[in-house]
Amino acid sequence: GGKAFRLLKAQQEERLEEINYQFLDDPKYRADEDLPSQMEAFKRKYVELDLNGNEDTGEESMSLKRMMKKLGVPKTHLELKKLIGEVSRGSGETFSYPAFLRIMLGRRSAILKMILMYEEKAREQEMPTNPPPE
């Protein structure tokens, strides 16, 4: 149950961290401001999307569909399939973590950056600011 899932996620985070280091060493991305913290945020978001831990996220992920809906751009199954096809360069119905990073760090990253920003703001609003009632 929970113990096995936590172990699976810890192993996945280690693999994704190795991929992050490859991107951090890549001269193409070094000029990006605040790259290490961006990479950490991208890793957390990808782990949320990749529910089964196989490091391929795609249209089966309801998280992706919910995020798009929250942004006010709900997508049908076919629209998600097309979007993922563009992201994965037509290689299938899923996209890998390196493909996700290339999108987030590349020209076509505006929508995904908006998703991350929106979810971070929503998370900040969820935190109570007042002391608990007596």
C-alpha positions in Angstrom: 0.0 0.0 0.0 1.2 3.4 1.2 4.8 2.3 2.0 5.3 0.8 -1.5 3.9 3.8 -3.1 6.2 6.2 -1.2 9.2 4.0 -2.1 8.1 4.1 -5.8 7.7 7.9 -5.7 11.1 8.3 -4.0 12.8 6.2 -6.7 11.0 8.1 -9.4 12.1 11.4 -7.9 15.8 10.2 -7.9 15.5 9.3 -11.6 14.0 12.7 -12.4 16.6 14.5 -10.4 19.3 12.8 -12.5 17.5 14.1 -15.6 17.3 17.6 -14.0 21.1 17.5 -13.6 21.6 16.8 -17.3 19.4 19.8 -18.2 21.3 22.0 -15.7 24.6 21.0 -17.3 23.2 21.7 -20.8 24.6 25.1 -22.2 21.3 25.6 -24.0 19.4 26.1 -20.8 22.1 27.7 -18.5 20.9 31.2 -19.4 17.5 30.6 -17.8 16.9 32.6 -14.7 16.5 30.7 -11.5 16.9 27.4 -13.4 17.4 25.1 -10.3 14.2 26.2 -8.6 12.3 26.0 -11.9 13.5 22.4 -12.4 12.5 21.5 -8.9 9.0 22.9 -9.5 8.7 21.1 -12.8 9.8 17.8 -11.2 7.1 18.1 -8.5 4.4 18.9 -11.1 5.5 15.9 -13.3 5.4 13.6 -10.3 1.8 14.7 -9.6 0.8 14.1 -13.2 2.6 10.7 -13.4 0.3 8.7 -11.1 1.6 5.3 -12.0 5.3 6.1 -11.8 6.2 4.9 -15.3 7.5 8.4 -16.2 5.1 8.7 -19.2 2.3 11.1 -18.7 -0.5 11.4 -21.1 -4.2 11.8 -21.9 -5.1 9.1 -19.3 -4.0 11.5 -16.6 -7.2 13.2 -15.2 -4.8 15.7 -13.5 -3.9 17.2 -16.9 -7.6 17.5 -17.8 -8.5 19.1 -14.5 -5.6 21.6 -14.8 -6.7 22.7 -18.3 -10.3 23.1 -17.0 -9.1 25.2 -14.0 -7.3 27.5 -16.5 -10.5 28.1 -18.3 -9.5 26.1 -21.3 -11.2 22.7 -20.9 -10.1 20.1 -23.3 -11.9 17.1 -24.7 -10.3 13.7 -24.9 -9.4 14.3 -28.6 -8.0 17.8 -27.9 -5.8 16.4 -25.2 -4.7 13.6 -27.5 -3.7 16.2 -30.1 -1.9 18.4 -27.5 0.1 15.4 -26.3 0.8 14.3 -29.8 2.4 17.7 -30.4 4.4 17.5 -27.1 5.6 14.0 -27.8 6.4 14.8 -31.4 3.8 12.2 -32.6 5.5 9.3 -30.8 2.4 8.3 -29.0 -0.2 9.2 -26.4 2.2 10.0 -23.6 5.2 12.3 -23.0 8.4 11.6 -21.0 9.9 13.8 -18.4 12.7 15.0 -20.7 10.0 16.0 -23.3 8.1 17.8 -20.5 11.2 19.7 -19.5 12.0 20.7 -23.1 8.5 22.1 -23.4 8.7 23.9 -20.1 12.1 25.4 -20.9 11.3 26.1 -24.6 9.3 28.5 -26.6 6.1 26.6 -26.3 6.0 26.7 -22.6 3.5 29.5 -21.9 0.5 27.3 -21.2 2.4 24.9 -19.0 4.0 27.8 -17.0 0.5 29.3 -16.6 -0.7 25.9 -15.2 2.2 25.8 -12.7 1.6 29.4 -11.6 -2.1 29.0 -11.3 -1.7 25.9 -9.1 0.9 27.5 -6.9 -1.4 30.5 -6.3 -4.3 28.1 -5.5 -2.1 26.2 -3.0 -1.1 29.5 -1.3 -4.8 30.5 -0.9 -5.6 27.2 0.7 -3.3 27.8 3.6 -5.2 29.4 6.6 -3.9 32.8 7.6 -5.9 33.2 10.8 -5.4 31.5 14.1 -7.7 28.5 14.7 -11.1 29.3 16.4 -11.2 28.9 20.1 
